[in-house]
Amino acid sequence: MAREQHEEENALVIWNISNCPIPDGHDPLQVVPRIQTALEKLRRDRPYGPLSITAISNNLTEIPGEDVMRKLSSTGISLKHAHG
């Protein structure tokens, strides 16, 4: 059966937090709303369903501050260590 034109699809964002860190002074709690806004702009005519965000790093201990990781995790962002 063919998909309906406006059927929602799950959205997955893989974020390399080592190469694209949160800028100094920015609130980690605003990451999810900003990604949602960007997706809405990209997919104007195609709504998306559940959003899953995974932040990967080859060294999570390099992310500045335990508070940043705690806040990201509290928003539903998964934090994953990438080997190599």
Backbone as CSV, one residue per row, in Angstrom:
resi,resn,N_x,N_y,N_z,CA_x,CA_y,CA_z,C_x,C_y,C_z
1,MET,0.841,-1.178,0.000,0.000,0.000,0.000,0.893,1.250,0.000
2,ALA,0.599,2.196,-0.854,1.399,3.416,-0.958,1.150,4.334,0.229
3,ARG,2.176,5.080,0.595,2.044,6.047,1.692,1.171,7.208,1.267
4,GLU,0.423,7.722,2.213,-0.306,8.958,1.953,0.706,10.081,1.870
5,GLN,0.397,11.106,1.098,1.340,12.181,0.854,1.802,12.875,2.132
6,HIS,0.937,13.027,3.119,1.285,13.793,4.317,1.424,12.919,5.555
7,GLU,1.682,11.644,5.367,1.864,10.758,6.509,3.129,11.149,7.266
8,GLU,3.032,11.179,8.577,4.185,11.548,9.403,5.232,10.440,9.391
9,GLU,6.478,10.845,9.377,7.598,9.923,9.465,8.408,10.264,10.707
10,ASN,9.002,9.256,11.304,9.877,9.509,12.440,11.072,10.335,11.972
11,ALA,11.592,11.160,12.850,12.768,11.973,12.533,13.905,11.565,13.456
12,LEU,15.064,11.324,12.874,16.249,10.941,13.633,17.348,11.945,13.338
13,VAL,17.928,12.504,14.391,19.044,13.435,14.255,20.242,12.824,14.963
14,ILE,21.336,12.665,14.216,22.600,12.220,14.788,23.496,13.453,14.845
15,TRP,23.927,13.802,16.037,24.663,15.038,16.268,26.054,14.702,16.787
16,ASN,27.074,15.079,16.040,28.448,14.884,16.487,28.801,16.068,17.387
17,ILE,28.631,15.870,18.669,28.803,16.951,19.630,30.279,17.336,19.800
18,SER,31.199,16.458,19.377,32.623,16.793,19.433,32.973,17.837,18.377
19,ASN,32.443,17.648,17.170,32.736,18.566,16.066,31.806,19.770,16.028
20,CYS,30.665,19.669,16.669,29.683,20.754,16.669,29.148,20.948,18.091
21,PRO,29.994,21.489,18.980,29.586,21.636,20.384,28.583,22.772,20.569
22,ILE,27.959,22.781,21.716,27.074,23.888,22.084,27.966,25.106,22.325
23,PRO,27.690,26.217,21.675,28.527,27.407,21.879,28.494,27.876,23.337
24,ASP,29.596,28.428,23.787,29.676,28.973,25.145,28.538,29.967,25.368
25,GLY,27.933,29.877,26.522,26.874,30.805,26.883,25.489,30.413,26.404
26,HIS,25.374,29.341,25.608,24.062,28.901,25.131,23.503,27.830,26.070
27,ASP,22.215,27.861,26.257,21.533,26.947,27.172,21.318,25.586,26.512
28,PRO,21.869,24.510,27.078,21.668,23.174,26.521,20.189,22.774,26.436
29,LEU,19.356,23.375,27.270,17.932,23.049,27.243,17.247,23.568,25.978
30,GLN,17.915,24.438,25.230,17.335,24.991,24.007,17.706,24.200,22.749
31,VAL,18.530,23.160,22.895,18.957,22.373,21.734,17.752,21.724,21.043
32,VAL,16.919,21.038,21.787,15.784,20.334,21.182,14.823,21.307,20.490
33,PRO,14.386,22.396,21.148,13.492,23.319,20.441,14.111,23.902,19.166
34,ARG,15.418,24.139,19.173,16.061,24.693,17.972,16.122,23.664,16.853
35,ILE,16.376,22.413,17.191,16.373,21.356,16.177,14.957,21.177,15.633
36,GLN,13.957,21.208,16.510,12.570,21.083,16.056,12.202,22.211,15.092
37,THR,12.608,23.426,15.399,12.324,24.571,14.528,12.997,24.382,13.170
38,ALA,14.246,23.926,13.171,14.967,23.704,11.916,14.280,22.624,11.079
39,LEU,13.833,21.546,11.716,13.134,20.484,10.990,11.817,20.979,10.407
40,GLU,11.099,21.771,11.175,9.833,22.308,10.680,10.046,23.186,9.451
41,LYS,11.126,23.948,9.435,11.427,24.793,8.267,11.799,23.946,7.061
42,LEU,12.583,22.880,7.295,12.997,22.005,6.197,11.851,21.185,5.617
43,ARG,10.931,20.805,6.469,9.856,19.889,6.063,8.501,20.590,6.070
44,ARG,8.451,21.795,5.578,7.229,22.601,5.609,5.972,21.831,5.251
45,ASP,6.026,21.109,4.145,4.833,20.423,3.655,4.749,18.969,4.086
46,ARG,5.736,18.521,4.843,5.752,17.117,5.278,5.969,17.059,6.780
47,PRO,4.935,16.941,7.547,5.110,16.890,9.010,5.912,15.653,9.412
48,TYR,6.598,15.762,10.530,7.347,14.618,11.030,6.727,14.135,12.331
49,GLY,6.920,12.865,12.605,6.394,12.256,13.816,7.390,12.367,14.943
50,PRO,7.519,11.319,15.735,8.423,11.351,16.885,9.850,11.705,16.476
51,LEU,10.480,12.549,17.281,11.846,13.008,17.037,12.786,12.305,18.007
52,SER,13.854,11.754,17.472,14.879,11.112,18.285,16.206,11.795,17.984
53,ILE,16.893,12.256,19.025,18.177,12.932,18.851,19.233,12.158,19.628
54,THR,20.323,11.836,18.942,21.447,11.165,19.580,22.692,12.014,19.382
55,ALA,23.323,12.380,20.486,24.584,13.120,20.449,25.708,12.110,20.615
56,ILE,26.630,12.104,19.660,27.747,11.164,19.732,29.055,11.921,19.926
57,SER,29.990,11.270,20.582,31.309,11.849,20.802,32.302,10.718,20.986
58,ASN,33.520,10.935,20.529,34.544,9.919,20.770,35.100,10.027,22.185
59,ASN,34.701,11.098,22.891,35.116,11.244,24.289,34.103,12.137,25.015
60,LEU,33.092,11.537,25.580,32.055,12.308,26.268,32.600,13.106,27.446
61,THR,33.752,12.686,27.979,34.315,13.429,29.110,34.859,14.790,28.673
62,GLU,35.031,14.994,27.361,35.494,16.286,26.860,34.378,17.329,26.802
63,ILE,33.136,16.891,26.917,32.027,17.841,26.904,32.123,18.635,28.197
64,PRO,32.196,19.956,28.076,32.428,20.768,29.279,31.257,20.747,30.246
65,GLY,31.533,20.310,31.438,30.555,20.383,32.512,29.560,19.247,32.563
66,GLU,29.501,18.630,33.712,28.515,17.576,33.946,27.104,18.136,33.804
67,ASP,26.940,19.413,34.135,25.635,20.056,34.052,25.107,20.061,32.614
68,VAL,25.995,20.270,31.638,25.591,20.267,30.228,25.057,18.895,29.849
69,MET,25.779,17.839,30.195,25.342,16.484,29.860,24.035,16.134,30.567
70,ARG,23.903,16.551,31.827,22.671,16.278,32.569,21.484,16.974,31.909
71,LYS,21.679,18.238,31.510,20.597,18.987,30.871,20.224,18.377,29.520
72,LEU,21.228,17.999,28.724,20.928,17.376,27.435,20.155,16.083,27.633
73,SER,20.603,15.286,28.570,19.923,14.025,28.852,18.493,14.252,29.328
74,SER,18.277,15.294,30.108,16.929,15.569,30.636,15.942,15.969,29.537
75,THR,16.467,16.410,28.380,15.584,16.789,27.273,15.235,15.603,26.389
76,GLY,15.819,14.441,26.695,15.539,13.248,25.899,16.615,12.936,24.879
77,ILE,17.654,13.756,24.825,18.759,13.493,23.907,19.576,12.323,24.467
78,SER,19.833,11.331,23.616,20.684,10.207,24.014,22.129,10.603,23.819
79,LEU,22.974,10.271,24.769,24.411,10.544,24.688,25.123,9.223,24.473
80,LYS,25.876,9.138,23.383,26.557,7.892,23.045,28.038,8.115,22.796
81,HIS,28.843,7.195,23.311,30.283,7.230,23.064,30.534,6.475,21.764
82,ALA,31.210,7.130,20.814,31.552,6.500,19.533,33.017,6.100,19.565
83,HIS,33.273,4.859,19.376,34.660,4.371,19.385,35.312,4.680,18.052
84,GLY,36.498,5.294,18.138,37.261,5.581,16.910,36.629,6.660,16.173
